[in-house]
Amino acid sequence: MDEMFLILSVLLYVFGIILLIVLIILGIRMFNILEKADRVLDNIDKKVNSLDNLFDVIDKTTTGINAITEKVSISMFNLISRLFSRKKKDKEESYNE
């Protein structure tokens, strides 16, 4: 019986040491994977930051186009409203005469 406890305790110690070694190896590999992921994220961040200027140019262009379109539509609206108001005035004058 004592031999069985001795064999089981030795097996537990061996398995514990093996488990500890495996966990250390997995931890080292995880650090390597995290370093690679960090490098990839830094690379992506640089590429995204390089596109910021392009997006600023696009934003300014769309703002300018929007302003021009708004001015044109307001002037067209004013022109059409003037034409209709003149027709109403002409009709009112013709009825009054």
C-alpha positions in Angstrom: 0.0 0.0 0.0 2.8 2.4 0.8 4.4 1.6 -2.6 1.1 2.6 -4.3 1.1 6.0 -2.5 4.7 6.5 -3.4 4.1 5.6 -7.1 1.0 7.8 -7.3 2.8 10.8 -5.6 5.7 10.4 -8.0 3.3 10.3 -11.0 1.5 13.4 -9.7 4.8 15.2 -9.4 5.9 14.1 -12.9 2.6 15.1 -14.4 2.7 18.4 -12.5 6.2 19.2 -13.8 5.1 18.2 -17.4 2.1 20.5 -17.1 4.2 23.3 -15.8 6.6 23.0 -18.7 3.8 22.9 -21.2 2.2 26.0 -19.7 5.5 27.8 -19.8 6.0 26.9 -23.5 2.4 28.0 -24.3 2.9 31.3 -22.5 6.1 32.0 -24.5 4.3 31.3 -27.7 1.4 33.5 -26.7 3.8 36.4 -26.1 5.2 35.8 -29.6 1.7 35.8 -31.1 0.9 39.0 -29.2 4.0 40.7 -30.5 3.1 39.7 -34.1 -0.5 41.0 -33.6 0.9 44.2 -32.2 3.1 44.7 -35.2 0.1 44.1 -37.6 -2.0 46.5 -35.7 0.7 49.2 -35.8 1.0 48.7 -39.5 -2.8 49.0 -40.0 -2.8 52.1 -37.8 -0.1 53.7 -40.0 -2.0 52.9 -43.2 -5.3 54.3 -41.8 -3.5 57.5 -40.6 -2.1 57.9 -44.1 -5.6 57.9 -45.5 -6.8 60.6 -43.2 -5.5 63.3 -45.6 -7.5 61.7 -48.4 -10.6 61.7 -46.3 -10.1 65.3 -45.4 -9.8 66.3 -49.1 -12.9 64.3 -49.9 -14.8 65.9 -47.0 -13.8 69.4 -48.1 -14.7 68.6 -51.7 -18.2 67.3 -50.8 -18.7 70.4 -48.5 -17.9 72.7 -51.5 -20.1 70.8 -53.9 -22.9 70.9 -51.3 -22.5 74.6 -50.9 -22.6 75.2 -54.7 -25.6 72.9 -55.1 -27.4 74.7 -52.3 -26.8 78.1 -53.9 -27.9 76.9 -57.3 -31.1 75.4 -55.9 -31.9 78.5 -53.9 -31.4 80.7 -56.9 -33.6 78.4 -59.1 -36.3 78.5 -56.4 -36.1 82.3 -56.2 -36.3 82.5 -60.0 -39.3 80.2 -60.2 -41.1 82.0 -57.3 -40.5 85.3 -59.1 -42.0 84.0 -62.3 -45.1 82.7 -60.6 -45.5 85.9 -58.6 -45.3 87.9 -61.8 -48.0 85.7 -63.5 -50.3 86.2 -60.5 -49.7 90.0 -60.6 -50.4 90.0 -64.4 -53.6 88.0 -63.9 -54.7 90.3 -61.1 -54.0 93.4 -63.2 -55.9 92.0 -66.1 -58.9 91.3 -63.9 -58.8 94.8 -62.4 -58.7 96.4 -65.8 
